[in-house]
Amino acid sequence: MHFLARIATSICAVNLFIGRTFSWLALGIVVVCFTVVVQRYVFSVSYLWMQDLYIWLNGAMFTAVAGFALLRDDHVRVDIFYRPAGMRTRALADLVGVFLFLLPFTWVVYQYSMPFVVRAWGYREASANVGGMPGLFILKSFIIAFAVLIALQGLAMAIRSILVLSGNENLVPTSIQYKADQALPGLPKGDA
């Protein structure tokens, strides 16, 4: 069980590092978008590569931080039954959800996007806009990264569930431990 806990810890560390790193792209997106607007409306100048850049940064950021969001439990879900449930019930729901929904979803994304990405790399695809950014093939690779990072975090969730269901909840990495109360912060219990 210690080995499983180390695997989950490593996966969480990877997603934590990638998430914290790529979340800084949000600042870059704002700066580039602001620059494009000022150039266009103040100086009557427009560069297509800059317009591509902030859209591409947005795509790269959101696909790269998806595993980080899953780590932090930031994804949207309807949890009218999950939130008030006990730790073992949550663990069982997560285990079933990971193997029944999350991992098959990531496999489908991976399978269907791989030929798309390989083709883009094959001819070094660039922006369809004349004067746009080169290297669209790199951005398309983030689809594969998205599937891999989500699948890895799903594996960490499954390990957490296995540890909890086997009575080894003390081995669950701190970053993915179940909270005692999953109610929304700042709201009294029962108002969530």
N, C-alpha and C positions, 0 to 999 in steps of 0.2 A: 504493500500500500504506500510505503514511502516513495517508491519509484514512481507510482502514478502521481503522487503529490508533486514530485520534482518536475514531471512532464507538464502538469498544469501550471506550475509556477513559471516554467520557461516560456510556455505559450503566452501567458499573461504578460510576462516581461517584454516579449517581442511586440505584442499588440499595444502595450503601454508606450513603448519607445516610438513605434511607428505613429501611433495616434497623437502623441505629444509633439512629434516632429512635424507631421503633415498638417496639424491644426494651425500651425503658423502660416500656412498658405492663405488662410482667411484674411490676414492682414495684407498680404500681397495682392489678393483679389481686389480688396477695397482700394488700395493705392493705384493699381493699374486701371481699374474702372473709373476712379476719380480723374486720373490723368487723361483717359480717353474722352471723358465728358468735357473737361476743361479745354483740351485741344480742339475738340469739335465745335463747341459753342462760343468759346472766347477767341480762339485763333483761327478758326475755320480750316483746321488741318485734321486729317484722319489717316491713321495707319491701320490697315487691315490686320497686320500681324499682332498689333496690340489688342484689337478686338478679339482675335482668336485666343490670345494669351490668357485673358481673364476667364474666358469660358473654359479653356483647357485646364487652368489651375483649379477651377471649381470642380470639374470632373475628376481630376486627380485627387483632390482633397477628399471628396465625399466617398470615392471608392476605397481610398487608403485607410480612412478612419472608421470604416464600417465595423471592423473587428474590435476596435477600441470602444465604439459605442455599445457593442454587445457586451464587452467586458464590464462597462460601467452600468449596464442594464438601462441604457438610454433609448432603446428601440421602442416604438409604440406597440402596445398590446392591450387587449381587453382582459383585464385581470380581476374581474369581480369575484372569482372563486380563488384565484392564485394569491392575491394580497393577504386575505385573512387566514389562509391555510398555514398549517404547521410546516416545519422545516422538512420533514420526511415526505409530506404530500407535495411540496414544491419540488423536492429532489426527484420524485417519481414523475411529476409532470414535465420537468425539464428533460429527464432522460428519455421519455417517450417522445417529446417534442423534437429533441435533437435528432434522434434516429428515424423518426417518422416523417419529419418535415424539413428541418434545417439541412442535414447532410444530403438528402436527395435533391433539394433545391440547389445547393452549391455544386453538386455533381452535374446537374442539367446545365447550369450556367457555364461551368467549365467545359463540358462537352460541346455545347453549341457555340461557344465563343472562341475556342481554340483554333478552328479552321479560319475564322474571321481574322484573328490576330496574326496567325502564321502568314496568311495572304498579305496582310498589311505590311508585315516585316519583309516579305519576299520582294515587294517592289518599293520599299521605303516610302510608304504612303505619306503624303503631305496634305495640307489644307486644300479643300476644293476651291477656295478663294484665291484669285490671282493676287500675289503679294502677301499671302497669308503665311502662317507659321509652317516651317518644315517639321517633320518628326511626329506626325499624327500616329504613326505606328507605335511609338513609345507610349502615348496616351492610351491607345487601345489595349496595351499590355496591362494597364491597371484593372481591366475587367478580370483578368486571370488572378491578379493580386487580390482583388475583392473576394473572389470565390475561395481562394486559399486561406486568406486571413479570417473570413467568416467561418469556414470549415474548421480551422484550427481552434478558434475560440469556442465553437460548438463542441469540439472534442474536450476542451478544458471544462466546459459546463457538464459534459457527460461524466468526466472524472470526478468533478465535485459531487455530482449526484451519487455516483458509486461509493465515494468516501462517506457521504452522509448516510446512505442506506445500509452500509456495512458497519456503521457505528464509529467511524473514524473521522467525524466532523472536525476534530482538532487538527487534522492534517490538511484541511482545505486552505489553500493560499488566502491570505488576508484580503487581497484585491477582489476575490470572488465569493467571499463568505456570504451566506444568507444573513440579511439583517433581521433583527428580532421583530421589528415592525416595519413593514414596507409602505406604510401610509405616506402620503405626500408631506414633505417637510413644511413646517409652519402652520399646519392645519390640525386642529384638535382631532383626536381619534373619533371616527364615525362621520366626519365631514368630507372625507376624500371621495 
